[in-house]
């Protein structure tokens, strides 16, 4: 499975590089972006288009990461509770398995 994943990522990066190098003039052309918020307009300095692609890609990754954060903490807590339950049940199993041995060792045969 790891080889399949590695192959997939190599192919994906290869396609991205092909798109980038076949469109160098588009990605390296300086562009200015102005963001129009209702209250204020922001004008970003002229940068190559590739830089803007990377900035907005990173912003998307951060938004996806932080939107998933509460769910991950909830799942982590659930996993912690389930592991604690497993540990207590394992201890109970060991106690039950050793209990007959202890009772058998403590009991002495009665002589008539």
Secondary structure, DSSP 8 states (H G I E B T S, - for coil): -HHHHHHHHHHHHHHHHHHHHHTHHHHHSEE--EEE-SS-EEE---EEHHHHHHHHHHHHHHHHHHHHHHHHHHHHHHHHHHHHHHHHHHHHHHHHHHHHHHHHHH------
